[in-house]
Amino acid sequence: MIFWRVFDNNLHTVDEVDRLGFEQSEGLRVPDEYLEQKEFTVMRTAHGVGDWGIISAMPRLIKEKFPDSRVYVPSPKLLEKLFGEMKSNWGTWDNPFKNVNYIFDNNPHVDGYKDYISGEIFHDHYRIYDKNNKAIPLTKQMLKFWQFEDNEYEDYYPDLYFSDEEKELGDDIIKRFAGKEDFGGLLITNRFESSGGRYDEESNKMLMNVLLEKCGDLPFFYWTYKNPKDLPIKFNRCFDMRNVPTRIQLYIRTRAKLNIGTHCGFLDCVSRYSKVFQIQRVFPLNQNIVEAEYYINKDNYKEKIEYV
């Protein structure tokens, strides 16, 4: 892995490392001089919706600790300048650098998007890790570098803020297709298949069917990478969200009784608002997690499905 430095609006390679961040015993933290400026930038160097989503509570938590500070996030224009040569790494999205907007639009704790940021940016490579525990959420690792105490980041689950217009549109869709009844959200990406042996396709099929059977006749708003008729699963299809704007999809999922899916950052974003069950694809779990979620695998599913 390459450790990057972002300084005066430019990306610099620092070194090749075995693990990003600093081991907690090293005692490294963000400089006091930076905190005294009270003008901060929250930045990721990965650009999926879920990559931004899992750290979306940071602006709120920073302002709780530093009430008179200003917090910014990079604009798509700045992200394109810094990471444009790597754009294809997030090929699922037409323009992955717009994903920052899907997460932080309408956020009252963000003071704006910036096209240019002078000085140092302490982005997601600046984190404090425990060499004996990989499954500490990234937000906690980053905020520990920002000199947070454990009790100051307890409420780190992802934040989303929607405009009245977005809520109205989402509520109208929900009302049209689910009425006043409970509904679920389903998300199945191409990680459902083996992808040349990368994923356990047979386990994925079994676990997805077990979860859906547990839901009975619960109607689902869904997004699937292929026609659900071509998938080896059965569920109560309520509404296909494929052509729904991304933020409206997120809003609808926040209103769902639960969300089920293949292991995907998109569902991480709604874990504050809805119970989330994901079929685990990373073993062991690493920092890209939210502890509120249920990560289902063939060894623990009998226990975990009792929470559906």
N, C-alpha and C positions, 0 to 999 in steps of 0.2 A: 504494500500500500504506500501511496505517496502522501506525505504530509505537506499541505499547502499553506502558504501565507498570502493573505490579501492585504495589500498596503497601497495607499494612494491610488485606489481604483485599478490596481493591476494584480494579477495572479502570479505567484512565484512558487517554484518547487523548492522545498527546504531539504527533504531527505526521504529516502525509502525506509519504511518502518515495518515492524512485525504487527504492531497494533497502534491504532490512532489514539492520541491523547497521552496522558501522563498517569503513571501508577500513583495511587493515593499516598504512598509513603514518601514520594519525592517532595511533597509539600508545595508544589507549584500552583499558583492561583493567578487570576487576573490582577494586573497591577492596581494599587490603590489610586494612582494618578488617573487611570482611565475611569474608575468609578467616580472620582471627584468631578469629572467633567459633566456627568449626568446627561450625556447624550450618547445613546447606545444603538447598536445595530444587531438585529437577530438574523442570522444567515445560515443556510444549509449549503452544502456542496453537492448534494444529491437533489434531484428535482422532480420526483414523482409527487402526486398529490399527497400520498401517505407520508413521504419523507418530510414534507412541510407540516402535515397535519399532526404528527406526533410531538412536534415542538411548539404547537400553536398556543399553548398556555403561557409560554415564556414572557410575552409582552405584559400580560396581566400580573404575573408573579414578580417581574422586575419592578413594575410600578408600585406593587404592594410593598416591596422592600425599599425602593427609592421613590417616594411619592411625587417629588417635584422633578423627576427625570423626563426625558423625551426618548421615545423608542421608535426606531424606523426599521423597515425591511427593504431589501433591494428590489428595484423595479425589474420587470422583464427585460428592459433595455440593458440594465447593468448586468444582469445574469447572462444575457446573450454575449456581452462584451467579454466577460470573465471566462465563461464555460462553453462558448459557442462551438469550439472545435470538438467538444465531447457530446454534442447535442444528440447524436444517434444512440448514445447509451440509454436514453429514455425514449426509444422509438415508438412506444405505445401511444404517445401523445404527438399530435401534429406540431405543437410548439410547447415543449415541457416547461419553458421558462414562464409561461402564463399561469402555471399551477400555483404560484405564490399568490396570485389574485384570488383563486378559488378558495383559498384558506383564510386570507387576511382581509378581504373586502368587508367593509362595514364593521371592522373590529374597533371598538372605542378606545382600546389601549394602544393602538398603533397611530403614530403621529404623521405617517405618510410613507410613500414609496420614494426611494431615492435613486436617481440616475447616476449620481457621483458621490462617493464617500471618501473623504480624505483621511489619512492616518490609518491606524490598525483596525482590522475587523477580527474579532474573536469569534470565529464561526464554529461549526460543529466538530472540527478536528481538535479544538481546545476543550478537552473533557477530562474528567478524573475517573479512572476506572479501577476496579478491584480485580487483581490478577487471578483471584480464585472464584470469581463470579461474573460470567459474561452477561447474565440476564438482568442487569440493572438498567432500567429504561434510560434512553439517551438524554431525555430532558433532565433527569436527575444528575447524570454525569456532567452535562454542560453547566447546570446551575451550581453544582459543587465547585466547578472551576471559577464561577462568578462569586465565590465566597458566601454561598448560601449555606445555612445550617439545615439539617435534615427536616426539622419541623416547618421550615419556610417553603418547602416545595412538596408538601404532602398532597396538595390539591393540584396535581400536574396533568390530570386527564385533558385531552384535547378540547379546545374552545372553538366554537363556530358562532358567528353572529350574522343574522339575516335581516335584510331590509323588509319593510312592511309589504312592498310589492312582491318580493320573493316568497314571503309567507303566504300571501294571498293566492299566488299562482299555485304553490304547492298544496295548499289546503283545498283549492278547487279541484285539483287532480285527485287528491285523496277522497274527497266527497263524491266525485263522479264514479270512481271505481271501487271504493270500499265502503262508502256511506259512513256510518258512525261505528262500524265494527272494527275490532282489532285486525291488524294486518302485519305481515312480516316483510322483510327485505331479503332478497337472495342475490348473490353475486358469484358467478362462476366464470373465471378467466381460463385461458388456455393452459394454465398450470394444473388444471384438472387432469390433463393427459400426461403421459410419461415424459414427453419432450425428449425422446432419445435416451430414456433411462434416468433422467434427472429427478423425476418424481415417481412416487409409488401409486400408479394409476389404479390398481385394483383396490388398494386401501382407500383411496380417495372416493371411489364409487361406493364402497361399502359404507364409509362414514357419512357421506352425503345422504345416502338413502336412510340411514338410521336417524339422522337429525330431522329429515323431512317427514319421515313416518311419525316421529314423536310429536310433530306439529299438527298432525291430523288434517283437518279441512281448512286450516288457517290460510287465507288468501295471501299471495305474495306479489309485491311489486319487484320486478326482477330485471337483471341485466346478465345475459349469458353470451359467451364468445361465439356460440353457434346456435342455430334454432333449437329450442328446448326439446322439440320432437326428435331431434337427432342425438339427444343425450340419454344415457341409461338411468334416468331418474324420473320420478313422478311427483308433481306438486300442483297445488291449486293456483293456476296462473291467473293473476288479477290484472296486471298491467305491465307491458314491456317498456322499460325506461330508456331503451337504446337511443332514442332521438330527443330525450329530455335534456335541457341544459345542465351542466355539471353541478352548479350550486343548487339547483332545484332538486336534483337527485339526492344530494347530500341532505337537504332539508327534509325531504320525504323519509329518508332513512332515519333521521333523528326522531321522527314521529312513530316509527315502527315499534311494535311490541318487542321484536328481536330482529337481529340481522344474522344471516348464515352465509358462509362463503368459503371459497378457497383462500388460503393465506395471502392477504392482499392489504396494502396500506390504506386503500380507500375506506375500508371498514374501520380501521383504527380511528379515523377522523370522527366517527359518530359514537364512540364507546362511552362518552360521558352521558349520552342521552338515551341510548338503547342497549339492551343486552346483546353482546356480540359473541358469536361462536365461529371460530375459524379452524379449518382443517390444516393442521400444522405441516409446514414444509421445510422448516429450518430446524436442524437437530445438532446440538442442543439450541434452545432459544437464545437469542443474543439481545443486543440493546434496542433493537427495533420492535419493541413490544409496548403494550399498555396493560398494566397489571389487572385492570378491571375486566379484561376479556377472558374467554374460555378457549384455550388452544387444544383442539381435539386431535388425538392420535389413536392408533389401534391398541395401545396399552392402557389408555385412561378413559376411553369413550364411555364405558359403562357407568363410570362415576360421574363424568361431566354432563351427560345428557339428562341427568336428573334435575339439572338447573334450567332446562328448556321450559 
